[in-house]
């Protein structure tokens, strides 16, 4: 990101009036801009650093487990969250479940390893305790992705920082980004 010098840059000497003026792409091409929106999800902190700002948003791994249950469970079945922060929901023909890891360390940007111990030690025991039909299930697949977590309060950071009015944050949704995207985009 290139600015008028009010903020630090790594990519050249910017000119402007206290505003972001351009974005330099990985190819080296420079694209002029009227507004920059940092909606970089788990990489948002590093985008903010390009203009010398600190953003308390970090990537954290979340594993999702898909399982089959042959014992009938009443429909409709709402998203259910256990007091131990284990969630489960129906995604016909399978079920999905997961939890917030304990501990919940920052993740490397290339870390997409499924935390299989979460299924064995936390997720399955919690859902089997709450829903007896889940005592006998078959794990059919799993995957991992990143939440972009605001480490201050787990709430989104939205809007411009002081002194750089055309650089907008839309970050740190802590797993609720898709739910809030339409409203944040409109705002």
C-alpha positions as CSV (number, residue, x, y, z in Angstrom):
1,X,0.0,0.0,0.0
2,X,1.3,3.4,-0.9
3,X,0.3,6.4,1.2
4,X,1.5,10.0,1.5
5,X,4.1,9.2,4.1
6,X,1.8,9.6,7.2
7,X,2.1,5.9,7.6
8,X,5.1,3.6,7.1
9,X,5.4,1.9,3.8
10,X,7.6,-0.9,2.5
11,X,7.1,-0.4,-1.2
12,X,8.2,3.1,-2.2
13,X,7.7,6.8,-1.6
14,X,4.1,7.7,-1.7
15,X,2.4,11.0,-2.4
16,X,-1.1,12.2,-1.4
17,X,-3.0,14.0,1.3
18,X,-3.1,11.6,4.3
19,X,-4.8,8.9,2.3
20,X,-4.0,5.6,0.6
21,X,-3.2,6.4,-3.0
22,X,-2.4,3.1,-4.6
23,X,-1.8,-0.6,-4.1
24,X,1.3,-2.4,-5.4
25,X,0.5,-5.9,-6.5
26,X,2.8,-8.9,-6.1
27,X,3.6,-8.6,-9.8
28,X,5.0,-5.1,-9.2
29,X,2.0,-3.3,-10.9
30,X,0.6,-0.3,-9.1
31,X,-3.1,0.2,-9.1
32,X,-4.5,3.6,-8.0
33,X,-7.3,3.7,-5.6
34,X,-9.9,5.8,-3.9
35,X,-10.4,3.5,-1.0
36,X,-8.6,0.4,0.3
37,X,-10.6,-2.2,2.2
38,X,-8.6,-4.6,4.3
39,X,-10.8,-7.7,4.2
40,X,-7.9,-10.1,4.2
41,X,-9.3,-12.5,6.8
42,X,-6.5,-14.4,8.6
43,X,-3.9,-12.3,6.8
44,X,-5.4,-8.9,7.8
45,X,-2.7,-8.1,10.3
46,X,0.0,-8.2,7.6
47,X,-2.0,-6.0,5.3
48,X,-2.4,-3.5,8.1
49,X,1.4,-3.6,8.7
50,X,1.9,-2.5,5.1
51,X,0.7,1.0,6.1
52,X,2.4,0.9,9.5
53,X,-0.7,-0.1,11.6
54,X,-1.1,-2.7,14.3
55,X,-4.2,-4.8,14.0
56,X,-4.8,-7.4,16.8
57,X,-6.1,-10.0,14.5
58,X,-4.5,-13.4,14.2
59,X,-5.2,-16.7,12.4
60,X,-6.4,-19.6,14.6
61,X,-7.1,-23.2,13.3
62,X,-10.6,-24.6,13.5
63,X,-11.3,-28.2,12.7
64,X,-14.7,-29.4,11.4
65,X,-15.7,-33.0,11.7
66,X,-18.3,-34.6,9.4
67,X,-20.0,-37.8,10.7
68,X,-22.8,-40.2,9.9
69,X,-25.4,-41.2,12.5
70,X,-27.6,-44.1,11.6
71,X,-29.8,-43.7,14.7
72,X,-32.7,-41.4,13.8
73,X,-32.6,-37.9,15.4
74,X,-35.7,-35.7,15.4
75,X,-35.9,-33.0,12.7
76,X,-35.7,-30.1,12.6
77,X,-32.5,-30.1,14.5
78,X,-31.1,-26.6,15.2
79,X,-27.5,-25.7,15.6
80,X,-26.7,-26.8,19.1
81,X,-23.8,-25.5,21.2
82,X,-22.8,-27.4,24.3
83,X,-21.7,-25.4,27.4
84,X,-18.2,-26.8,26.7
85,X,-18.3,-24.8,23.4
86,X,-18.8,-27.9,21.3
87,X,-21.2,-27.3,18.4
88,X,-23.2,-29.7,16.2
89,X,-25.6,-29.2,13.3
90,X,-27.3,-31.2,10.6
91,X,-26.0,-30.9,7.0
92,X,-28.0,-33.6,5.3
93,X,-27.2,-36.4,4.8
94,X,-24.4,-35.9,7.4
95,X,-23.7,-34.1,10.6
96,X,-21.0,-31.4,11.3
97,X,-19.4,-30.7,14.6
98,X,-16.4,-28.8,16.1
99,X,-15.1,-26.8,19.0
100,X,-12.8,-24.0,20.0
101,X,-9.4,-25.6,20.8
102,X,-8.1,-25.5,24.3
103,X,-5.5,-24.0,24.3
104,X,-6.1,-21.9,21.2
105,X,-2.7,-20.7,19.9
106,X,-2.0,-18.5,16.9
107,X,-1.5,-20.5,13.7
108,X,1.0,-20.3,10.9
109,X,-0.6,-19.2,7.7
110,X,0.1,-22.5,6.1
111,X,-1.2,-24.6,9.0
112,X,-4.3,-26.5,7.9
113,X,-3.8,-29.7,9.9
114,X,-6.9,-31.2,11.3
115,X,-6.7,-31.5,15.1
116,X,-8.0,-35.1,15.3
117,X,-7.5,-35.2,19.1
118,X,-10.3,-32.6,19.4
119,X,-12.8,-35.1,17.9
120,X,-11.7,-38.0,20.2
121,X,-11.2,-36.0,23.4
122,X,-13.8,-33.2,23.3
123,X,-16.2,-33.2,20.4
124,X,-17.5,-36.7,20.2
125,X,-17.7,-37.2,24.1
126,X,-19.7,-33.9,24.4
127,X,-22.2,-34.6,21.7
128,X,-22.7,-38.2,22.7
129,X,-23.4,-37.0,26.3
130,X,-26.0,-34.5,25.1
131,X,-27.5,-36.5,22.3
132,X,-27.7,-40.3,23.0
133,X,-28.1,-41.1,19.3
134,X,-24.5,-39.8,18.8
135,X,-23.0,-42.5,21.0
136,X,-22.5,-44.6,17.9
137,X,-21.4,-42.5,14.9
138,X,-18.9,-42.9,12.1
139,X,-16.5,-40.0,11.3
140,X,-16.5,-39.7,7.5
141,X,-14.2,-36.7,6.9
142,X,-12.7,-33.7,8.5
143,X,-11.0,-30.5,7.4
144,X,-9.4,-27.4,9.0
145,X,-9.5,-23.7,8.2
146,X,-8.6,-20.4,9.9
147,X,-10.7,-18.1,11.9
148,X,-9.4,-14.5,11.9
149,X,-9.6,-13.7,15.6
150,X,-9.5,-10.3,17.2
151,X,-7.4,-11.1,20.3
152,X,-8.7,-8.1,22.2
153,X,-12.4,-9.0,22.4
154,X,-13.3,-11.5,19.6
155,X,-15.4,-8.8,17.9
156,X,-14.9,-7.4,14.4
157,X,-12.7,-4.3,13.6
158,X,-14.7,-2.2,11.2
159,X,-13.9,1.2,9.7
160,X,-10.9,3.5,9.2
161,X,-8.1,4.1,11.6
162,X,-7.4,7.7,12.8
163,X,-5.6,9.7,10.1
164,X,-6.1,7.4,7.2
165,X,-9.8,7.8,6.3
166,X,-9.8,5.8,3.0
167,X,-8.2,2.7,4.5
168,X,-11.1,0.6,5.9
169,X,-10.8,-2.4,8.2
170,X,-13.3,-5.3,7.9
171,X,-11.5,-7.9,10.0
172,X,-11.4,-10.1,13.0
173,X,-14.9,-11.6,12.7
174,X,-13.9,-14.7,14.7
175,X,-15.9,-17.1,12.6
176,X,-18.9,-14.8,11.9
177,X,-17.6,-13.2,8.7
178,X,-20.1,-14.7,6.3
179,X,-22.9,-13.9,8.7
180,X,-21.9,-10.2,8.9
181,X,-20.6,-9.8,5.4
182,X,-23.7,-8.3,3.8
183,X,-24.2,-5.7,6.5
184,X,-20.5,-4.8,6.7
185,X,-20.2,-4.5,2.9
186,X,-23.3,-2.3,2.8
187,X,-22.0,-0.2,5.6
